[in-house]
Amino acid sequence: MPLGVGEKAPLFTLPASTGPDIFLQDLAGKTVVLYFYPRDNTPGCTTGACGFRDTYGVLKSLEVEVLGVSADSLGAHRRFTETYHLPFPLLSDIDKAVATAYGAWGEKRVRGRTIVGMNRMTFLIDATRTIEHIWPTVKAMGHAAEVLAAVQARTRMP
């Protein structure tokens, strides 16, 4: 059953491109943008990551943590991070357990064929670990700006 808005985000621990493992429970009290993407150094994934890189300063000023997740190795993540100067951690979900828990791993259509792989999805998780917003199908171009707009809108709410 897919996750829904208002549900608790599943806890996880994953190795990070920035060094120590990331534990979602350690981010309690912070807002988290958790985005899943298919593969490092591919055109769409590069566009998406660079979008989050370009909005990162504003997101950070709003006390939002950004985490990217794919099934790539830490080595691939480090190269991707260095090449595109990504200021946030990329998490390595080699066994796809976290992607499966969030519904990001599964069937998808690619060039008219159905395959199993990582779906491009994003979750906005609030400070209490509650899922506040889900983008179940993401177009990489402009997505980070869309997420930033959602974060900014919630900060203007009474």
NORPEJO-V266452 format. One record per residue. PHI is phi in radians with two decimals (none if undefined). OMEGA is omega in whole degrees, -180 to 180 (NA if undefined). NEAR is the number of other C-alpha atoms within 8 Angstrom. Layout:
# NORPEJO-V266452
phi=PHI omega=OMEGA near=NEAR
phi=PHI omega=OMEGA near=NEAR
This chain:
# NORPEJO-V266452
phi=none omega=-178 near=2
phi=-1.17 omega=176 near=5
phi=-1.23 omega=179 near=7
phi=-2.27 omega=175 near=7
phi=-1.05 omega=-179 near=9
phi=1.65 omega=178 near=7
phi=-1.52 omega=175 near=8
phi=-1.28 omega=177 near=7
phi=-1.23 omega=178 near=9
phi=-1.04 omega=177 near=6
phi=-1.22 omega=176 near=7
phi=-2.73 omega=170 near=8
phi=-2.33 omega=180 near=8
phi=-2.43 omega=175 near=10
phi=-1.18 omega=-175 near=12
phi=-2.05 omega=178 near=13
phi=-1.10 omega=-176 near=13
phi=-1.54 omega=179 near=8
phi=2.31 omega=-174 near=6
phi=-1.14 omega=177 near=6
phi=-1.01 omega=175 near=8
phi=-1.77 omega=176 near=10
phi=-1.91 omega=-180 near=10
phi=-0.99 omega=-178 near=9
phi=-1.10 omega=177 near=7
phi=-1.25 omega=-180 near=6
phi=-1.69 omega=177 near=10
phi=-0.95 omega=-178 near=9
phi=1.59 omega=179 near=7
phi=-2.06 omega=172 near=11
phi=-1.48 omega=-177 near=12
phi=-2.23 omega=167 near=14
phi=-1.73 omega=-180 near=12
phi=-1.95 omega=-179 near=12
phi=-2.06 omega=179 near=12
phi=-1.80 omega=-179 near=14
phi=-2.52 omega=-173 near=12
phi=-1.18 omega=-171 near=11
phi=-2.85 omega=175 near=9
phi=-1.07 omega=173 near=11
phi=1.08 omega=171 near=7
phi=-1.84 omega=-173 near=7
phi=-0.97 omega=-178 near=6
phi=-1.15 omega=-179 near=8
phi=-1.21 omega=176 near=13
phi=-1.16 omega=177 near=10
phi=-1.02 omega=-180 near=10
phi=-1.10 omega=-179 near=13
phi=-1.11 omega=180 near=10
phi=-1.19 omega=174 near=10
phi=-1.10 omega=177 near=13
phi=-1.20 omega=175 near=11
phi=-1.04 omega=-175 near=12
phi=-1.27 omega=178 near=7
phi=-1.78 omega=-173 near=11
phi=-1.04 omega=-179 near=10
phi=-1.03 omega=179 near=8
phi=-1.21 omega=178 near=8
phi=-1.03 omega=179 near=12
phi=-1.08 omega=180 near=9
phi=-1.14 omega=176 near=7
phi=-1.62 omega=178 near=7
phi=1.08 omega=178 near=8
phi=-1.93 omega=175 near=11
phi=-1.63 omega=177 near=11
phi=-1.96 omega=178 near=12
phi=-2.31 omega=175 near=12
phi=-1.78 omega=-177 near=13
phi=-2.29 omega=169 near=13
phi=-2.56 omega=180 near=16
phi=-1.55 omega=179 near=12
phi=-1.22 omega=179 near=11
phi=-1.28 omega=176 near=8
phi=-1.08 omega=178 near=11
phi=-1.06 omega=178 near=7
phi=-1.10 omega=179 near=9
phi=-1.09 omega=-179 near=14
phi=-1.11 omega=178 near=10
phi=-1.10 omega=179 near=8
phi=-1.08 omega=179 near=11
phi=-1.07 omega=-179 near=12
phi=-1.18 omega=-178 near=8
phi=-1.08 omega=-174 near=6
phi=-1.89 omega=175 near=7
phi=0.93 omega=-180 near=7
phi=-1.39 omega=-175 near=11
phi=-1.58 omega=-177 near=7
phi=-2.17 omega=-178 near=10
phi=-1.26 omega=167 near=11
phi=-1.87 omega=-175 near=13
phi=-1.82 omega=-177 near=15
phi=-1.73 omega=-179 near=15
phi=-1.90 omega=-174 near=14
phi=-0.97 omega=-177 near=8
phi=-1.52 omega=176 near=5
phi=1.10 omega=-178 near=9
phi=-1.16 omega=-180 near=7
phi=-1.23 omega=178 near=8
phi=-1.03 omega=178 near=14
phi=-1.14 omega=-180 near=10
phi=-1.07 omega=-179 near=8
phi=-1.61 omega=179 near=11
phi=1.42 omega=-179 near=9
phi=-1.54 omega=178 near=12
phi=-1.78 omega=179 near=12
phi=2.89 omega=-178 near=10
phi=-1.22 omega=174 near=9
phi=-2.71 omega=180 near=9
phi=-1.72 omega=177 near=8
phi=-2.32 omega=180 near=7
phi=0.88 omega=176 near=4
phi=1.44 omega=179 near=5
phi=-1.93 omega=174 near=6
phi=-1.64 omega=178 near=8
phi=-2.28 omega=173 near=8
phi=-1.83 omega=-179 near=8
phi=-3.04 omega=-179 near=9
phi=-1.45 omega=175 near=13
phi=-1.58 omega=177 near=13
phi=-1.34 omega=-179 near=13
phi=-2.49 omega=178 near=13
phi=-2.38 omega=178 near=12
phi=-2.16 omega=171 near=13
phi=-1.80 omega=-175 near=12
phi=-1.98 omega=-176 near=15
phi=-1.43 omega=-175 near=12
phi=-1.13 omega=178 near=11
phi=-1.73 omega=-180 near=8
phi=1.27 omega=178 near=9
phi=-1.61 omega=178 near=12
phi=-1.27 omega=-176 near=15
phi=-1.67 omega=-179 near=10
phi=-2.67 omega=176 near=8
phi=-2.25 omega=170 near=11
phi=-1.85 omega=-173 near=8
phi=-1.33 omega=175 near=7
phi=-2.35 omega=-172 near=7
phi=-2.08 omega=166 near=9
phi=-1.72 omega=-172 near=7
phi=-1.02 omega=-178 near=10
phi=-1.18 omega=177 near=9
phi=1.48 omega=-176 near=9
phi=-1.15 omega=-179 near=11
phi=-1.06 omega=177 near=12
phi=-1.14 omega=177 near=10
phi=-1.13 omega=178 near=8
phi=-1.13 omega=178 near=8
phi=-1.02 omega=179 near=11
phi=-1.07 omega=178 near=8
phi=-1.14 omega=178 near=8
phi=-1.15 omega=-180 near=9
phi=-1.13 omega=179 near=9
phi=-1.10 omega=-179 near=8
phi=-1.24 omega=179 near=7
phi=-1.35 omega=177 near=6
phi=-1.57 omega=-179 near=6
phi=-1.26 omega=180 near=5
phi=-1.20 omega=NA near=2
